[in-house]
Amino acid sequence: MKLINLGIVSVVATLAGLTITANPVKAAVIDFESGFSDRQSVGTITGSDGNQAIFSIGRNVNNRRDAEIAEKGRPTTAFLPQDGAGTSYSNRIGDYMLTDGLLSNGPFNGFNYYIQFSKAVTSLSFDFLDLGDSLLPRGRNSTLTAYSDSNFTNVIGQITRRGSSNFFVSRLDTFALDNLGSALSFSISNRDPGTAIDNINYETVPEPLTIFGTIIAAGFGVAMKRKRQAA
């Protein structure tokens, strides 16, 4: 195997041919801190790398609507008024977060979250803030599931966390799935009312470059090298 590093691409020669990919990208972020207001509906958001994410909430994948923004504080309007303890995490979650829309959903049922990306991602992580454990039943599980399709059918990764089991004690946890290969959608099952997600980090799968474009880049690099040697 011979590796040719051209700076912007890596060309790997194998018996099967050439595998050409762009350099790995840095993690992109969606944190809801800019351009949002309390109780605002949220649909499509463009991440810091240009990848678009569609956010929704609902009891199942066929019964969804736009997600909602919650502002921190007491009362936190998207949560029950007494559930303000989560503001102790303000340094990490900032002023705004994406919520399950508790007030419009009913007191004992939390909506599931759904995320669909326009371009496949290879990893996803986010902060999960549980503010609803002042309600019964307590300590319900929440599960993050990754799918390779946009219809939420082909599971390629999953992780489960258990909520706080104490009255009026909020909990901040982190969900993370790595090495997914290519995921287009995610669901966060959430039967625990009064939750929020924030600080979403993801890595978009690098797009393959064309062999024609790579050959041009290689030829340009060789030409520049010969020109410097001749000089």
Residue pairs with C-beta under 8 A, 6 or more apart in sequence:
1 12
1 13
1 14
2 13
3 10
3 11
3 12
3 13
4 10
4 11
4 13
4 218
6 214
6 217
6 218
6 221
7 221
8 22
8 23
8 217
9 20
9 21
9 22
9 23
9 209
9 214
9 217
10 20
10 21
10 23
11 18
11 19
11 20
11 214
11 218
12 18
12 19
12 20
18 211
18 214
20 208
20 209
20 210
20 211
20 214
21 206
21 207
21 208
21 209
22 206
22 207
22 208
22 209
23 206
24 203
24 206
25 49
25 203
25 204
25 206
26 49
26 203
27 123
27 201
27 202
27 203
28 47
28 48
28 49
28 51
28 201
28 202
28 203
28 204
29 47
29 48
29 199
29 200
29 201
30 45
30 47
30 48
30 53
30 200
30 202
31 94
31 198
31 199
31 200
32 42
32 69
32 94
32 96
32 97
32 98
32 198
33 94
33 95
33 96
36 42
36 69
36 96
37 69
37 71
37 96
38 69
38 70
38 71
38 77
38 78
38 96
39 68
39 69
39 70
39 77
39 78
40 68
40 69
41 65
41 66
41 67
41 68
41 69
42 55
42 66
42 67
42 68
42 69
42 98
43 54
43 55
43 56
43 66
43 67
44 52
44 53
44 54
44 55
45 52
45 53
45 55
46 52
46 53
47 53
47 200
47 202
49 204
51 117
51 118
51 119
51 121
51 202
51 204
52 117
52 118
52 119
53 115
53 116
53 117
53 118
53 200
54 114
54 115
54 116
54 117
55 66
55 67
55 98
55 113
55 114
55 115
56 64
56 65
56 66
56 67
56 113
56 114
57 64
57 65
57 66
57 67
57 68
57 100
57 101
57 111
57 112
57 113
57 114
58 64
58 65
58 111
58 112
58 114
59 109
59 111
59 112
60 112
61 114
61 151
61 152
61 187
64 114
67 98
67 99
67 100
67 101
67 113
68 78
68 98
68 99
68 100
68 101
68 104
69 78
69 96
69 97
69 98
69 99
70 76
70 77
70 78
70 79
70 96
70 97
70 98
70 99
70 196
71 77
71 78
71 95
71 96
72 86
72 87
72 90
72 93
72 94
72 95
72 96
72 97
73 84
73 87
74 81
74 84
74 87
75 81
75 82
75 83
75 84
76 83
76 84
76 86
76 87
76 131
77 103
78 99
78 101
78 102
78 103
78 196
79 86
79 99
79 102
79 103
79 131
79 132
79 194
80 102
80 107
80 132
80 134
80 135
80 194
82 134
82 168
83 131
83 132
83 134
83 168
83 170
83 194
85 131
85 168
85 169
85 170
86 93
86 129
86 131
86 170
86 172
86 196
88 170
89 129
89 170
89 172
92 127
92 172
92 198
92 199
93 127
93 129
93 172
93 196
93 198
93 199
94 198
96 198
97 129
97 196
97 197
97 198
98 113
98 196
98 197
98 198
99 195
99 196
100 110
100 111
100 112
100 113
100 190
100 193
100 194
100 195
100 196
101 111
102 110
102 132
102 193
102 194
105 111
105 193
106 193
107 135
107 193
108 135
108 136
108 193
109 191
109 193
110 132
110 140
110 190
110 191
110 192
110 193
110 194
110 195
111 190
112 187
112 188
112 189
112 190
113 187
113 188
113 190
113 197
114 152
114 185
114 186
114 187
114 188
115 124
115 185
115 186
115 187
115 188
115 200
116 150
116 184
116 185
117 183
117 184
117 185
117 202
117 204
119 204
119 205
119 207
120 148
120 182
120 183
120 184
120 204
120 205
121 180
121 182
121 183
121 184
121 202
121 203
121 204
121 205
122 178
122 179
122 180
122 181
122 182
122 183
122 203
122 204
122 205
123 176
123 177
123 178
123 179
123 180
123 201
123 202
123 203
124 144
124 146
124 175
124 176
124 177
124 180
124 183
124 186
124 200
124 201
124 202
125 174
125 175
125 176
125 177
125 200
125 201
125 202
126 174
126 175
126 197
126 198
126 199
126 200
126 201
127 172
127 173
127 174
127 197
127 198
127 199
128 142
128 161
128 172
128 173
128 174
128 175
128 188
128 195
128 196
128 197
129 170
129 171
129 172
129 195
129 196
129 197
129 198
130 142
130 163
130 164
130 170
130 171
130 172
130 173
130 192
130 194
130 195
131 170
131 194
131 195
131 196
132 163
132 192
132 193
132 194
132 195
133 139
133 163
133 164
133 165
133 166
133 167
133 168
133 169
133 170
133 171
133 192
133 194
134 167
134 168
134 194
135 193
135 194
138 163
138 164
138 165
138 166
138 167
139 162
139 163
139 164
139 165
139 192
140 162
140 163
140 191
140 192
141 160
141 161
141 162
141 163
141 189
141 191
142 160
142 161
142 162
142 163
142 188
142 189
142 190
142 191
142 192
142 195
143 158
143 159
143 160
143 161
143 188
143 189
144 158
144 159
144 160
144 161
144 175
144 177
144 186
144 187
144 188
145 152
145 155
145 157
145 158
145 186
145 187
145 188
145 189
146 155
146 156
146 157
146 158
146 177
146 180
146 183
146 185
146 186
147 153
147 154
147 155
147 156
147 183
147 184
147 185
147 186
147 187
148 154
148 156
148 181
148 182
148 183
148 184
149 184
149 185
150 184
150 185
151 185
152 185
152 187
156 180
156 181
156 183
157 177
157 180
157 183
158 177
159 175
159 176
159 177
161 173
161 175
163 171
163 192
163 195
164 170
164 171
175 188
177 183
181 205
182 205
188 197
